Structures are given as C-alpha cells and as structure tokens.
Amino acid sequence: MTKLQIISKLWSAIYDLIFLIKGTPTKSLEEIEADLDVIEYACRRYADCDDDEIAISSEGGVAYADTSAARKTN
C-alpha cells in the first residue's frame, strides 16, 4: 500500500467514525477497527525509515526542515 493509499484509507476511517458517532453508520465499529488494523499493518514499513519527502535545502526563499538529526543512529 502506498503512502497516498494509506492517507486515503485513514480519511475513510475518520469519516466512518464520524458517521458512527452521528448515528448514521456506514460500517459497524468492528468493521472500522478491522480497517484500522489493515492500515496500521501497512504503516509498519514506513515506521523506522527516514522521511524521504522532506527537502533539506532552501529554495526560492523557503526553508525546509533539516532532517540530519533524524538520520543519525545511536
């Protein structure tokens, strides 16, 4: 599952929870929990890696986060 698919599925789960709270559920709580378990499992591959989408330079007057400290291992 790609990062974009994970984000999409998380938003879907959020809206499923909102509908459940409002009393107009589209899924049962058990189904939502199962969806979240699948999403959590898909996130594991990204848990211990560097964020390769953060730029570490300054471009066009915009400063980006310096991730050098995040890349150091103890």
MARVEXTOR-574268 format. One record per residue (C-alpha): residue number from 1; residue in one letter; x, y, z. Coordinates in nm, 3 decimals, m for minus. Layout:
BEGIN
<pt seq="NUM" type="A" u="X" v="Y" w="Z"/>
...
//
This chain:
BEGIN
<pt seq="1" type="M" u="0.000" v="0.000" w="0.000"/>
<pt seq="2" type="T" u="0.142" v="0.340" w="m0.095"/>
<pt seq="3" type="K" u="0.155" v="0.639" w="0.139"/>
<pt seq="4" type="L" u="m0.124" v="0.804" w="m0.059"/>
<pt seq="5" type="Q" u="m0.342" v="0.495" w="m0.026"/>
<pt seq="6" type="I" u="m0.277" v="0.489" w="0.349"/>
<pt seq="7" type="I" u="m0.378" v="0.853" w="0.381"/>
<pt seq="8" type="S" u="m0.692" v="0.789" w="0.176"/>
<pt seq="9" type="K" u="m0.787" v="0.490" w="0.391"/>
<pt seq="10" type="L" u="m0.726" v="0.688" w="0.710"/>
<pt seq="11" type="W" u="m0.962" v="0.963" w="0.592"/>
<pt seq="12" type="S" u="m1.218" v="0.700" w="0.502"/>
<pt seq="13" type="A" u="m1.190" v="0.554" w="0.854"/>
<pt seq="14" type="I" u="m1.225" v="0.902" w="1.005"/>
<pt seq="15" type="Y" u="m1.547" v="0.962" w="0.815"/>
<pt seq="16" type="D" u="m1.675" v="0.615" w="0.904"/>
<pt seq="17" type="L" u="m1.618" v="0.705" w="1.271"/>
<pt seq="18" type="I" u="m1.791" v="1.042" w="1.228"/>
<pt seq="19" type="F" u="m2.095" v="0.873" w="1.075"/>
<pt seq="20" type="L" u="m2.094" v="0.617" w="1.357"/>
<pt seq="21" type="I" u="m2.087" v="0.892" w="1.621"/>
<pt seq="22" type="K" u="m2.365" v="1.088" w="1.447"/>
<pt seq="23" type="G" u="m2.585" v="0.778" w="1.447"/>
<pt seq="24" type="T" u="m2.579" v="0.718" w="1.071"/>
<pt seq="25" type="P" u="m2.314" v="0.447" w="1.048"/>
<pt seq="26" type="T" u="m2.197" v="0.312" w="0.715"/>
<pt seq="27" type="K" u="m1.993" v="0.042" w="0.891"/>
<pt seq="28" type="S" u="m2.001" v="m0.126" w="1.228"/>
<pt seq="29" type="L" u="m1.736" v="m0.045" w="1.488"/>
<pt seq="30" type="E" u="m1.587" v="m0.391" w="1.435"/>
<pt seq="31" type="E" u="m1.551" v="m0.325" w="1.060"/>
<pt seq="32" type="I" u="m1.385" v="0.011" w="1.126"/>
<pt seq="33" type="E" u="m1.145" v="m0.150" w="1.373"/>
<pt seq="34" type="A" u="m1.058" v="m0.415" w="1.115"/>
<pt seq="35" type="D" u="m0.990" v="m0.143" w="0.856"/>
<pt seq="36" type="L" u="m0.766" v="0.038" w="1.103"/>
<pt seq="37" type="D" u="m0.576" v="m0.285" w="1.172"/>
<pt seq="38" type="V" u="m0.506" v="m0.321" w="0.800"/>
<pt seq="39" type="I" u="m0.392" v="0.042" w="0.780"/>
<pt seq="40" type="E" u="m0.168" v="0.001" w="1.085"/>
<pt seq="41" type="Y" u="m0.007" v="m0.304" w="0.930"/>
<pt seq="42" type="A" u="0.055" v="m0.113" w="0.606"/>
<pt seq="43" type="C" u="0.220" v="0.170" w="0.802"/>
<pt seq="44" type="R" u="0.479" v="m0.059" w="0.958"/>
<pt seq="45" type="R" u="0.702" v="m0.047" w="0.652"/>
<pt seq="46" type="Y" u="0.734" v="0.329" w="0.699"/>
<pt seq="47" type="A" u="0.777" v="0.331" w="1.079"/>
<pt seq="48" type="D" u="1.156" v="0.313" w="1.104"/>
<pt seq="49" type="C" u="1.269" v="0.489" w="0.788"/>
<pt seq="50" type="D" u="1.372" v="0.843" w="0.709"/>
<pt seq="51" type="D" u="1.115" v="1.076" w="0.559"/>
<pt seq="52" type="D" u="1.245" v="1.095" w="0.205"/>
<pt seq="53" type="E" u="0.988" v="1.358" w="0.111"/>
<pt seq="54" type="I" u="1.137" v="1.633" w="0.330"/>
<pt seq="55" type="A" u="1.373" v="1.858" w="0.141"/>
<pt seq="56" type="I" u="1.678" v="1.971" w="0.333"/>
<pt seq="57" type="S" u="1.761" v="2.277" w="0.128"/>
<pt seq="58" type="S" u="1.640" v="2.630" w="0.081"/>
<pt seq="59" type="E" u="1.467" v="2.700" w="m0.247"/>
<pt seq="60" type="G" u="1.305" v="3.025" w="m0.354"/>
<pt seq="61" type="G" u="1.328" v="3.176" w="m0.008"/>
<pt seq="62" type="V" u="1.152" v="2.880" w="0.153"/>
<pt seq="63" type="A" u="1.345" v="2.697" w="0.423"/>
<pt seq="64" type="Y" u="1.287" v="2.326" w="0.461"/>
<pt seq="65" type="A" u="1.333" v="2.107" w="0.767"/>
<pt seq="66" type="D" u="1.681" v="1.977" w="0.835"/>
<pt seq="67" type="T" u="1.648" v="1.603" w="0.886"/>
<pt seq="68" type="S" u="2.017" v="1.537" w="0.952"/>
<pt seq="69" type="A" u="1.950" v="1.473" w="1.319"/>
<pt seq="70" type="A" u="1.677" v="1.223" w="1.231"/>
<pt seq="71" type="R" u="1.921" v="1.024" w="1.020"/>
<pt seq="72" type="K" u="2.174" v="0.974" w="1.297"/>
<pt seq="73" type="T" u="2.164" v="0.638" w="1.468"/>
<pt seq="74" type="N" u="2.279" v="0.573" w="1.820"/>
//
